[in-house]
Amino acid sequence: MLFRSKDIDRALFLITDPGNQPVFVHCQYGRDRAGIVVASYHMKIDGYKPEDAYREMKDHGLHWFVYWWRSHVLNYK
């Protein structure tokens, strides 16, 4: 599954809405889809550099077969 920037933007809109707090982000195993949403959050909200956000995804168990998400994280604005 590939993510589009508008999907990530929508997720971040929902996550940052105070009316939705607290928020628990997860997917089946909590690594891949959740990881890309959290990485995008860190970049947009917390000011992470894309390389640092991607490294965190890998450090927390990103599966090797979703390697193409690297380009999404490195190019997400």
KAKADA-V699731 format. One line per field, one symbol per residue. psi: psi as a letter, one per 30 degrees, with the letter a starting at -180 (. if undefined). burial: I if it has 9 or more other C-alpha atoms within 8 Angstrom, else O. A space follows every 10 residues. Layout:
# KAKADA-V699731
psi->???
burial->???
This chain:
# KAKADA-V699731
psi->kkkkefeeee eeeeefjffg klkjklaefg edeeeeeeee eeeeefgkke eeeeeeeefg gkkffhfffe eeefgk.
burial->OOOOOOOIOO IIOOIOOOOI OOOOOIIOOI IIIIIIIIII IIIIOOOIOI OOIIOIIIOO OIIOOOOOIO OIIIOOO
